[in-house]
């Protein structure tokens, strides 16, 4: 009704006024001037002036589209940004530079969206340690608009002159993560305050909130990145936080190079020798097997740093890590591996198949990023080269974080248990159980160890009939082909498990 009134009234006024101009132009002009002064101004008159009404409408729309992308005024937007920046732990010059960057970037982003004809507005701005995140919302939801927006990463990065831009779809919004020109220091005390037991704050997310992970839920955690991205420093900080929260935690670090880990010598056991590593992995497999059949709740974290080089001198470590990963979470042992890349030389896909948590930094290529992440579409190539800029992927869900640096002086203040080198009493040939642990175990037990995490944590075995519910899955987990030969071996394994189950009075 309002629109009808608008156009009819305006049309009548327009036609009438035009007629008066033709008959008596001078007199009509005088009347119009008087009318404008009396009636409240040009805008009120034009609103009812039918000939110029479309021009008025168009002008109003253009003015609305050129407003700040936020729903409130430009002034309020600037005040909100200024208030947020004032809370950041930065000096005055850094805050000033960041403030100017955000305002300039918002204006550039607005121009890009208008030029690309994407109906979008900015609902929020958030600050991370290495990022500024603009939260965008589409005014008109359509697949075409969404696809168009998600293809603008490179264009936005070029326009803003930043290292990287990452667009992420959320629930009803799109996050535009932009590399920040100013690094906000990661507050280690904040990470300490949010680490409790096995739940560790591994870094800060894109809103400067602690990003936590419960390591007890993961048999294998993988940190993957080319050299000098910050993965070793991230692991050092994680160990520091865990040991500080729980001094009784047993930590063993197996490393190819010693320099990065000497600060832990008084609160962890460090292994650099290839022969000792062979003894340790054999002992640990037996220890895990023992813990699986006992109420022993002692917690362990085992770190294998620079996996590529460790495997070059000890290739059998590949199979050991697979077993650590499959059984570890159920017996209180978490394995952390770091490597420059995932692939054949770092143990192959099988090594990382059970890596339910991954700390990923910018890869050497998009293809390598897909391998490292175990899936495509994570946007790893859109991370920056800044140390500590990473994605934490837990059970397939990624979150961008910035990890922290912990210096040697702080690490050296740690106290607590240091694991005894019980594995040194294991014979070098690793065939005789010197310490009483079953180093040489029944062949079927070796197969059970490969399945034990699955066997213990899921309803996978029919104990009444002595067989796996899903034989195909059992074959896959054993890396066996689904043929007559291996199905026969699987039946033998089923019979053995069934017999042991009965003999041990349901201890499985």
C-alpha positions in Angstrom: 0.0 0.0 0.0 2.8 2.3 0.8 4.5 1.7 -2.6 1.1 2.3 -4.4 0.6 5.5 -2.5 4.2 6.4 -3.3 4.0 6.0 -7.0 0.3 7.2 -7.5 0.8 10.3 -5.4 4.2 11.1 -7.0 2.8 10.6 -10.5 -0.1 12.9 -9.9 2.2 15.6 -8.4 4.7 15.1 -11.2 2.1 15.4 -14.1 0.4 18.4 -12.4 3.7 20.2 -11.8 4.9 19.5 -15.3 1.7 21.0 -16.7 2.1 24.1 -14.6 5.7 24.5 -15.9 4.4 24.5 -19.5 1.6 27.1 -18.8 3.4 29.4 -16.4 7.0 28.5 -15.8 8.0 31.6 -13.8 5.1 31.5 -11.5 5.4 27.7 -11.0 9.1 28.0 -10.1 8.2 30.6 -7.4 5.5 28.4 -6.0 8.0 25.4 -5.9 10.6 27.4 -4.0 8.0 28.6 -1.5 6.7 25.0 -1.2 10.1 23.6 -0.5 10.7 26.0 2.2 7.4 25.5 3.8 7.1 21.7 3.2 10.3 20.6 4.9 13.0 20.5 2.2 14.0 19.0 -1.1 14.0 15.4 0.1 10.4 15.5 1.2 9.3 17.0 -2.1 11.3 14.6 -4.2 9.7 11.7 -2.4 6.3 12.7 -3.8 7.6 14.0 -7.1 6.7 11.2 -9.5 9.0 12.2 -12.4 12.1 12.2 -10.1 11.0 9.4 -7.8 12.9 6.6 -9.6 16.0 8.8 -9.3 15.4 9.2 -5.6 15.0 5.4 -5.1 18.2 4.7 -7.0 20.2 7.3 -5.2 19.0 5.9 -1.8 20.0 2.4 -2.8 23.5 3.4 -3.8 23.9 5.3 -0.6 22.9 2.2 1.4 25.2 -0.1 -0.5 28.2 2.2 0.0 27.7 2.3 3.8 30.2 0.3 5.9 29.7 -3.4 5.7 28.7 -3.5 9.3 25.1 -2.9 10.2 25.9 -0.1 12.5 27.6 3.2 11.5 31.1 3.7 10.4 31.8 5.6 13.6 30.6 2.7 15.7 32.6 0.2 13.6 35.8 2.2 14.2 35.1 2.5 17.9 34.5 -1.2 18.2 37.7 -2.1 16.5 39.7 0.5 18.6 38.2 -1.0 21.8 39.2 -4.6 20.8 42.7 -3.6 19.8 43.3 -1.7 23.1 42.9 -5.0 25.0 45.7 -6.7 23.0 49.1 -7.2 24.6 51.0 -4.9 22.2 52.8 -1.5 22.4 51.1 1.7 21.4 52.7 1.8 17.9 51.7 -1.8 17.2 48.1 -1.1 18.2 48.1 2.0 15.9 49.5 0.1 13.0 47.0 -2.7 13.4 44.1 -0.3 13.7 45.0 1.4 10.4 45.4 -2.0 8.8 41.9 -3.2 9.8 40.2 0.0 8.7 42.0 0.0 5.3 41.3 -3.7 4.9 37.6 -3.4 5.7 37.3 -0.7 3.1 39.2 -2.7 0.4 37.2 -5.8 1.2 33.9 -3.8 0.8 35.0 -2.5 -2.6 35.9 -6.1 -3.8 32.5 -7.4 -2.7 30.7 -4.6 -4.5 32.7 -4.9 -7.6 32.1 -8.7 -7.7 28.4 -8.0 -7.1 28.3 -10.3 -4.1 25.5 -9.3 -1.6 27.4 -9.6 1.6 27.9 -7.7 4.9 30.4 -7.8 7.7 29.0 -9.0 11.0 32.1 -9.1 13.2 35.9 -8.7 13.3 38.1 -10.9 15.5 41.8 -10.9 16.4 44.2 -13.8 16.6 47.9 -13.9 17.3 48.7 -14.0 13.6 45.3 -13.2 12.0 42.5 -10.8 11.6 39.2 -12.5 10.9 36.3 -10.8 9.2 33.1 -12.6 9.6 30.9 -12.3 6.5 27.3 -13.1 5.9 25.5 -13.3 2.6 22.4 -11.0 2.3 21.1 -13.3 -0.4 21.8 -17.0 0.2 22.4 -19.0 -3.0 24.9 -21.5 -4.1 26.1 -19.1 -6.9 26.8 -16.3 -4.4 28.6 -18.7 -2.0 30.8 -20.3 -4.7 31.6 -16.8 -6.0 32.7 -15.6 -2.6 34.8 -18.7 -1.8 36.9 -18.2 -4.9 38.2 -14.8 -3.8 41.1 -15.8 -1.6 43.8 -14.9 -4.1 42.1 -11.6 -5.2 41.7 -10.5 -1.6 45.3 -11.4 -0.7 46.6 -9.3 -3.6 44.3 -6.4 -2.8 45.3 -6.3 0.8 49.0 -7.0 0.2 49.0 -9.8 2.7 50.8 -13.2 2.7 47.6 -15.3 2.9 43.8 -15.2 3.0 41.8 -18.2 4.1 38.0 -18.4 3.6 36.2 -20.9 5.8 32.5 -21.8 5.6 30.7 -21.8 9.0 27.1 -22.2 10.0 25.4 -19.2 8.4 28.6 -17.2 7.9 32.0 -17.2 6.1 35.2 -16.4 8.0 37.8 -14.5 6.1 41.1 -15.1 7.9 43.7 -12.5 6.8 47.4 -12.5 7.8 48.0 -9.8 10.3 50.9 -7.4 9.9 51.4 -7.4 13.7 52.1 -10.5 15.8 50.2 -10.7 19.1 52.4 -12.6 21.6 50.9 -15.9 22.8 50.4 -15.7 26.6 52.0 -18.8 28.0 50.4 -18.1 31.4 47.0 -18.4 29.7 48.0 -21.7 28.3 49.2 -22.9 31.7 45.9 -21.8 33.4 43.9 -23.9 30.8 46.0 -27.1 31.0 44.8 -29.7 33.5 45.9 -33.3 33.6 45.9 -34.7 30.1 43.9 -31.8 28.7 46.5 -29.4 27.3 46.1 -25.9 25.8 48.2 -26.4 22.7 47.9 -22.8 21.4 45.5 -19.9 20.9 42.7 -19.9 18.3 41.8 -17.0 16.0 39.9 -15.3 18.9 42.9 -15.6 21.3 41.1 -18.3 23.3 43.0 -21.4 24.4 42.7 -24.4 21.9 42.6 -27.6 24.0 43.2 -31.2 23.3 42.9 -34.2 25.6 45.9 -36.3 24.7 44.5 -39.3 26.6 41.9 -39.7 23.8 44.6 -40.1 21.1 47.0 -42.9 20.7 49.0 -41.0 18.0 49.4 -37.3 17.6 51.3 -36.1 14.5 53.1 -32.8 14.0 53.9 -32.3 10.3 55.6 -29.4 8.7 58.7 -28.5 6.7 61.7 -27.3 8.7 61.5 -24.1 10.6 57.7 -23.8 10.8 57.6 -24.3 14.6 56.6 -27.9 15.1 59.4 -28.9 17.4 58.8 -25.7 19.5 55.1 -26.6 19.7 55.9 -30.1 21.0 58.3 -28.6 23.6 55.6 -26.3 24.8 53.1 -29.1 25.0 55.4 -31.3 27.1 56.2 -28.3 29.3 52.5 -27.7 30.0 51.7 -31.4 30.6 54.6 -31.9 32.9 53.9 -28.7 34.8 50.3 -29.8 35.3 51.2 -33.4 36.2 54.8 -33.9 37.5 54.1 -37.7 37.7 53.7 -37.9 34.0 56.4 -40.2 32.4 58.0 -38.5 29.3 60.4 -40.2 26.9 61.8 -38.2 24.0 63.5 -40.1 21.1 65.3 -37.6 18.9 67.8 -37.7 16.0 69.3 -34.4 17.3 69.9 -33.6 20.9 70.1 -29.8 20.9 66.3 -29.2 21.0 65.7 -31.4 24.0 68.6 -31.0 26.5 66.5 -28.7 28.6 64.2 -31.7 29.5 67.1 -33.9 30.8 66.0 -33.5 34.5 62.3 -34.2 33.9 62.2 -36.7 31.0 64.3 -39.5 29.6 66.1 -38.7 26.4 67.1 -41.3 23.8 69.6 -40.4 21.1 71.3 -43.8 20.5 70.0 -46.1 17.7 70.7 -49.2 19.7 68.9 -47.9 22.7 65.9 -47.0 20.5 65.7 -50.7 19.4 65.7 -51.9 23.0 63.2 -49.2 24.0 60.6 -49.9 21.3 60.7 -53.6 22.1 60.3 -53.0 25.8 57.5 -50.5 25.2 55.5 -53.0 23.1 55.7 -55.5 25.9 54.9 -52.8 28.4 51.8 -51.8 26.5 50.7 -55.5 26.3 51.2 -55.8 30.0 49.2 -52.7 30.8 46.3 -53.8 28.6 45.8 -56.8 30.9 46.3 -54.9 34.2 44.8 -51.9 36.1 48.0 -50.0 35.7 47.1 -46.3 35.2 50.6 -44.8 34.9 50.5 -42.2 32.1 53.2 -41.9 29.4 54.0 -39.6 26.6 56.4 -40.8 24.0 57.9 -38.4 21.4 59.6 -39.5 18.2 61.2 -36.3 16.8 62.4 -36.1 13.2 60.8 -39.4 12.2 62.3 -39.5 8.7 65.8 -39.7 10.1 64.9 -42.1 12.9 63.5 -44.5 10.4 66.6 -44.3 8.2 68.6 -46.0 11.0 65.7 -48.1 12.4 63.1 -49.0 9.7 61.3 -51.5 12.0 60.1 -48.5 14.0 57.4 -48.1 11.4 55.6 -51.2 12.6 56.1 -50.4 16.2 54.5 -46.9 15.9 51.4 -48.5 14.2 51.0 -50.7 17.3 51.7 -47.8 19.7 48.9 -45.9 17.9 46.4 -48.6 17.9 46.8 -49.7 21.5 48.2 -46.7 23.2 45.1 -44.6 24.0 43.5 -47.6 25.8 46.5 -48.1 28.1 47.5 -44.6 29.0 50.3 -44.1 26.5 50.2 -41.3 23.9 52.7 -41.2 21.1 53.7 -37.9 19.4 55.6 -38.0 16.2 57.1 -35.1 14.3 58.1 -35.2 10.7 58.8 -32.9 7.7 56.2 -34.6 5.6 54.0 -37.7 5.5 54.8 -40.3 2.9 56.8 -43.4 2.1 60.0 -42.1 3.8 58.2 -41.3 7.0 56.4 -44.6 7.5 53.8 -44.4 4.8 50.0 -43.9 5.1 49.7 -46.8 7.5 51.8 -44.9 10.1 49.4 -42.0 10.2 46.1 -43.9 9.8 45.6 -43.8 13.5 46.7 -40.2 14.0 43.4 -38.9 15.3 45.0 -35.6 16.1 47.3 -33.6 13.8 49.2 -30.4 14.2 49.7 -29.1 10.6 51.8 -26.2 9.4 52.1 -24.8 5.9 53.2 -27.6 3.6 55.6 -27.5 0.7 52.8 -28.0 -1.8 49.0 -28.4 -2.1 49.4 -32.1 -2.8 51.7 -32.6 0.2 49.2 -30.7 2.3 46.4 -33.2 1.4 48.6 -36.1 2.4 49.7 -34.5 5.6 46.1 -33.7 6.6 44.7 -37.0 5.5 42.0 -35.1 3.6 41.7 -32.3 1.0 40.1 -28.9 1.5 41.8 -27.9 4.8 43.3 -24.8 3.2 46.8 -25.6 4.5 48.3 -23.8 1.6 46.6 -20.6 2.8 48.5 -20.6 6.1 51.4 -18.2 6.5 55.1 -19.0 6.8 55.1 -17.5 10.2 56.4 -19.8 13.0 53.6 -21.2 15.0 50.9 -20.7 12.4 49.1 -24.0 12.3 45.9 -26.0 12.0 44.9 -28.3 14.8 42.9 -31.1 13.3 41.1 -33.3 15.9 39.0 -36.2 14.6 38.7 -34.4 11.2 37.7 -31.0 12.6 40.2 -28.2 11.9 40.9 -25.1 13.9 43.5 -22.5 13.2 45.8 -21.8 16.1 49.1 -20.1 17.0 51.5 -22.2 19.1 53.8 -20.8 21.7 57.6 -20.7 22.3 58.9 -22.0 25.6 62.5 -21.1 26.5 65.0 -23.5 28.0 65.3 -21.7 31.3 61.6 -22.2 31.9 61.7 -25.8 31.0 64.6 -26.4 33.3 62.4 -25.5 36.3 60.3 -28.6 35.7 60.4 -31.3 38.3 58.8 -34.7 38.7 59.3 -38.4 37.7 62.0 -39.4 35.2 61.4 -42.9 33.7 64.1 -45.4 34.6 65.8 -47.0 31.6 64.4 -50.4 32.3 64.7 -51.2 28.6 68.5 -51.2 28.9 68.3 -54.6 30.6 66.7 -56.0 27.5 69.2 -58.0 25.5 70.5 -56.2 22.4 69.3 -59.0 20.1 65.8 -58.5 21.6 65.0 -62.2 21.6 65.3 -62.9 25.3 63.0 -61.4 27.9 65.7 -60.2 30.4 63.3 -58.2 32.6 60.5 -60.7 32.7 58.4 -58.9 30.0 57.4 -61.2 27.1 59.6 -59.7 24.5 59.3 -62.8 22.3 55.6 -63.4 22.3 53.2 -65.9 20.7 52.7 -65.0 17.0 49.0 -64.7 17.6 49.6 -62.3 20.4 51.5 -60.1 17.9 48.5 -60.1 15.7 46.3 -59.2 18.7 48.5 -56.3 19.5 47.9 -55.0 16.0 44.1 -55.2 16.7 44.0 -54.6 20.4 42.8 -51.0 20.4 39.9 -52.0 18.1 39.3 -55.2 20.0 39.1 -53.5 23.4 37.4 -50.3 22.5 34.7 -51.4 20.2 32.1 -54.2 20.0 34.0 -56.0 17.3 34.1 -59.6 18.5 31.3 -62.1 19.0 32.5 -63.8 22.2 29.7 -66.3 22.1 30.5 -67.7 18.7 34.2 -66.9 18.6 34.5 -64.7 15.5 34.7 -61.1 14.4 31.4 -59.4 13.6 33.2 -57.7 10.7 35.8 -60.0 9.2 36.5 -57.6 6.3 37.5 -54.9 8.8 39.7 -57.3 10.7 41.5 -58.2 7.5 41.9 -54.6 6.6 43.4 -53.7 10.0 45.8 -56.6 9.7 46.8 -55.5 6.2 45.7 -58.9 4.8 44.1 -59.5 1.5 40.6 -60.9 1.5 41.4 -64.3 0.0 41.2 -67.9 1.0 44.7 -68.0 2.5 44.2 -65.0 4.8 40.6 -65.8 5.7 42.0 -69.2 6.9 44.6 -67.3 9.0 41.9 -65.1 10.4 39.9 -68.1 11.5 42.9 -69.4 13.4 43.3 -66.0 15.1 39.6 -66.0 16.0 39.9 -69.5 17.6 43.0 -68.4 19.5 41.3 -65.2 20.8 38.2 -67.2 21.8 40.3 -69.8 23.7 42.3 -67.1 25.5 39.2 -65.3 26.4 37.7 -68.4 28.1 41.0 -69.3 29.7 41.5 -65.9 31.2 38.0 -65.7 32.7 36.9 -62.8 30.5 39.9 -60.6 31.1 39.8 -59.4 27.5 
